[in-house]
Amino acid sequence: MKIIIVTGMPGAGKEEFLSIAGSMGIPSARMGDAVRESYSNSPDRENGLNVGEFANAERKRFGKNIWAKRTIEKMSGGLFLIDGCRSMDEVRSFRELSDDVLVIGIHSPPKQRYERLVRRGRNDAPKDTAEFNERDSREISWGLAEVIALSDVMIVNDSSLDRFHSAAENVLKGLK
């Protein structure tokens, strides 16, 4: 199985990349979906933990690669894309499945990421830049910066959506 791992800070463009991959027929799973699914069924939700705090608590309880393990259960086929790795422990979990693992990092400047997250309007959108910076710090503390820095391929998403789509398509065509 060939596994493509997509990583990047919140708002960098991972969802857009996933959408492009989907339009090319590449199956995928989002690690964030595994987190949100578990969170919605958890008593921790009733105890006031937010999604990020819950994800961190689960890492402490079950190991740093718990979200990779829960995502692996959803994988099948010869080519599969994973969105949202946050640590090298998670990357190693996927590398235990296959020798053919490629990590694609997506980078965008903080100001652009903040604006995208606010525009996106999900319930986890930052209320202000302080909350945005706090989220970045939490993600980095999990090891996300190391995964991005050690990516096999880096796509810089700092201009138009069309240019990003073109760059993503070129990378994905080279992998199929």
C-alpha positions in Angstrom: 0.0 0.0 0.0 1.2 3.5 -0.9 0.4 5.9 1.9 0.4 9.7 1.4 0.5 11.7 4.6 -0.6 15.3 4.4 0.5 17.6 7.2 0.4 21.3 7.9 -0.6 23.9 10.5 -4.4 24.6 10.8 -5.6 26.7 7.8 -2.6 25.8 5.6 -4.7 24.1 2.9 -4.9 20.5 3.9 -8.6 20.3 3.2 -8.2 21.8 -0.3 -5.4 19.3 -0.9 -7.8 16.5 0.2 -10.5 17.8 -2.1 -8.2 17.7 -5.1 -7.0 14.2 -4.2 -10.7 13.1 -3.9 -11.5 14.5 -7.3 -8.6 12.3 -8.6 -10.1 9.2 -7.1 -7.6 8.9 -4.2 -9.3 7.6 -1.0 -8.6 9.4 2.2 -9.2 9.6 5.9 -8.8 12.7 8.1 -7.3 12.1 11.5 -9.3 15.1 12.8 -12.5 13.2 11.9 -11.4 10.3 14.2 -10.8 12.9 17.0 -14.2 14.6 16.5 -16.0 11.2 16.3 -14.4 9.9 19.5 -15.0 13.3 21.2 -18.7 13.3 20.3 -19.1 10.0 22.1 -16.9 10.8 25.1 -17.8 11.7 28.7 -14.9 14.2 28.5 -17.1 16.3 26.3 -19.7 16.5 29.1 -16.8 17.4 31.5 -16.0 20.6 29.6 -13.0 19.6 27.6 -12.8 21.1 24.1 -11.8 19.0 21.1 -8.1 19.9 21.3 -7.9 19.2 25.0 -9.7 15.9 24.5 -7.2 14.9 21.7 -4.3 15.7 24.0 -5.9 13.8 26.9 -6.3 10.7 24.7 -2.6 11.0 23.6 -1.6 10.9 27.3 -3.9 8.0 28.1 -3.2 5.8 25.1 0.1 7.0 23.5 1.2 9.7 21.2 0.1 7.7 18.1 -3.5 6.9 19.2 -5.1 9.0 16.4 -2.9 7.2 13.8 -4.0 3.8 15.2 -7.7 4.8 15.1 -7.3 6.2 11.6 -5.5 3.0 10.3 -8.7 1.1 11.0 -10.4 3.1 8.2 -7.7 2.4 5.5 -8.0 0.1 2.5 -6.7 -0.2 -1.1 -3.4 0.3 -2.8 -3.2 4.0 -2.4 -4.5 5.9 0.6 -4.1 9.5 1.7 -4.0 10.5 5.4 -4.8 14.0 6.4 -3.6 15.6 9.6 -0.5 13.9 11.1 0.7 15.8 14.1 3.8 13.9 15.2 6.6 11.7 14.1 5.1 9.0 16.3 2.0 9.0 14.1 4.1 9.0 10.9 6.0 5.9 12.3 2.7 4.1 12.9 1.9 4.5 9.2 5.5 3.5 8.2 4.9 0.2 10.1 2.2 -0.6 7.6 4.2 0.2 4.4 7.6 1.0 3.1 6.0 3.3 0.6 5.0 6.4 2.7 5.3 9.9 1.5 4.8 13.0 3.8 3.6 16.1 2.0 3.9 19.3 4.1 1.7 22.3 3.3 3.0 25.6 4.5 1.2 29.0 4.7 2.1 32.2 6.5 0.3 32.6 9.9 -1.7 35.7 8.8 -3.2 33.9 5.8 -3.9 30.8 7.9 -5.7 32.9 10.6 -7.8 34.7 7.9 -8.8 31.3 6.3 -9.8 29.8 9.6 -12.0 32.7 10.5 -13.6 32.7 7.0 -14.1 29.0 7.2 -16.3 29.6 10.2 -16.1 26.1 11.8 -16.9 25.8 15.5 -13.2 25.5 16.2 -12.3 28.8 14.4 -10.2 31.1 16.6 -12.1 34.0 18.2 -9.0 36.2 18.0 -5.3 36.1 17.3 -4.4 35.1 20.9 -6.6 31.9 20.6 -5.0 31.3 17.1 -1.5 31.5 18.6 -2.5 29.3 21.5 -3.8 26.6 19.0 -0.6 26.9 17.0 1.5 26.4 20.2 -0.6 23.3 21.2 -0.2 21.8 17.7 3.6 22.5 17.7 3.9 20.9 21.2 2.5 17.7 19.8 5.4 17.5 17.2 3.7 19.0 14.2 6.6 21.4 13.3 8.9 18.4 13.2 6.6 16.5 10.8 6.4 19.6 8.5 10.2 20.1 8.6 10.8 16.5 7.7 8.3 16.3 4.9 9.4 14.6 1.7 7.6 17.2 -0.4 6.7 20.8 0.6 4.0 22.9 -1.0 3.9 26.6 -0.1 0.4 27.9 -0.2 0.8 31.7 -0.1 -0.9 32.9 -3.2 -4.1 32.2 -5.1 -6.3 29.1 -4.7 -5.7 28.3 -8.4 -2.0 28.2 -8.0 -2.3 26.0 -5.0 -4.7 23.6 -6.8 -2.2 23.5 -9.7 0.7 22.7 -7.4 -1.3 20.0 -5.5 -2.5 18.4 -8.8 1.1 18.3 -10.1 2.3 16.5 -6.9 -0.5 14.0 -6.9 -0.2 13.2 -10.6 3.4 12.3 -10.0 2.3 9.9 -7.3 -0.4 7.9 -9.2 
